[in-house]
Amino acid sequence: FAKPGPRGARIQRVMRLPTALLAAALLLPAAGHAADGDGRRTLTGMYTSGYQDRPAGLRAVFTPAGEDEWTVVFHFTRGGQKHEYRGTAAGNLSSGEISGRVETEGGDRTFTFRCAFKGGKCKGTHAEVGRRSGRERETGTLTLKG
């Protein structure tokens, strides 16, 4: 092939930027969140609870269930035992607020969570729902990011 002339070389340079931007938009996940091929988003962070004095690691996997609706699994270790609390959530994982409800592995306890995104982090609280009263009692804090 012949080497492009001055005009052809300029057109090639000009086209590189839009092509690179398009490739980035298609290949990169949503702002700061790790995305799997099926749209799942994994956020990691810390939580505190009334059962322990220091923060502990937390991983939350959100799977799309509709427009700004998700199924969620919280993975964490407490007292040397691994736990997975499963439930649902609603909200935008990039901005605004998200809230949800999860149950323990045996389904004998229910917790709610609420957090707001600011500066790439979602900071909020979690609460246990009383079995008889249905009232929420705050149990700690959580911070998540992508």
N, C-alpha and C positions, 0 to 999 in steps of 0.2 A: 504494500500500500504506500501511496505517496504521502509525504509529510504535509500536514495541513498548512496553508498559507497563514499570514498574520490575522486575517479575519476569522478563519476557521479555528485557530488556536484561542482567540479571544472568546468565541462562542463556547468552546469546550470548557474554559475556565469559568465562565458565567454559569454554565449548567451544573457544575460540580456542587455549588452551595445548595440549590434547591433539591438536587438528588440526595445529598447528604442529609438535609433536614427531613425529607420524606422518609428515608431509610430509618432515621432515628425515631421519628414519630410512630412508625409501624413496628419497630423491633423493641423499643424500650417499654417497660411497664409503666403504669400510671404513677404520677409524681411520688417518687420515694418509696413505693411499696413493692415488695417482691411478688411477682405474679407468676403463677404456673400456667401451663397451656390451656387449662380448662377455666381460666378466669379466677382461680383461687388467689387470695391475697394472704400472705403470712406477715404478721406484725409481731415484734418481740418487745419485751420490756420487763418491768418489775411490778410487783404488787406487795402491799402490806396488808396485814390482817390483825385482828385482836388476839390471834393465837400465837403470834410471834412478834418480836420487837424489831427485827431487821427486815429490810426488803428481800424478796426472793424472786428468782427468774420466772418469766411467764412467756409463753408463745401462744398466739391466737391465730387459728387458720379460719379464714372467712371464705365460704363457697357461695357463689351467686345463687339466689333463689327467686330473683325477680328484680325489678327496678328498685335499686337501693334497699333490697332485702337480701338477707344472708342466713345461711346456717353457719354456726360457729362452734369450734372446739377449742377450749382452753387447755393447754398442756402445762403442767407444773409439777414440782416435787415438794412435798411437805412431810416432815418427819421421816425422811428417807424413803418415802413411798411416792411412786409416780401416780399422777391423777390426770383424768380427762373429763372435764365438765362440758356437756354438749347442750346446744340450744339454738336459739334464733336471735337475729339482730336486725335492726333497721337503721338506715342512715347512710351518709356518703363517707367512704373511707379516705377521701382526700381532703375534705374540708367540712366544716359544720360540726354537727353532733351525731353520735351513734349511741344507741341504747339496745339492750337486749335482756334475755332471760335464759339461764342455763340450769341444768340439774346435775347433781352428783351422779357418779357411776351407778349407784343403786336406785337412783330416783327418789331417795328419801328426803333430800333437801333441795331447795330451790334458791337461786341467787339472781339478782338483777345487777346490771351495770350500766353506767352512763359516763360518757366522756366527750370532750370537745377537742377538736383539732385546732392547734395554734402553733405556728412555726414548725410544722412537720411532726409534731408530737400530739398524741391524744392523751389528755390527762383527765382523770375522773375518779369515781368512787364505785364501790360494789356494796351490796346489801343482801342480807338473808331475808327471805319471805317467811313469815311465821306460818306454821302448818295450820293452826286453828284460826288465828286472827287475820291472816292474809296481809298483815302490816309488814312494811319493810323496816329492818333495823340495820343501819350502816355498819359494815364489818371491816372496811378498810379503803385503801386507795389503789389505783392502778395507773400506769403510764405505758403507752405503746407507741412504737414507731416502726416504719417500714425498713 
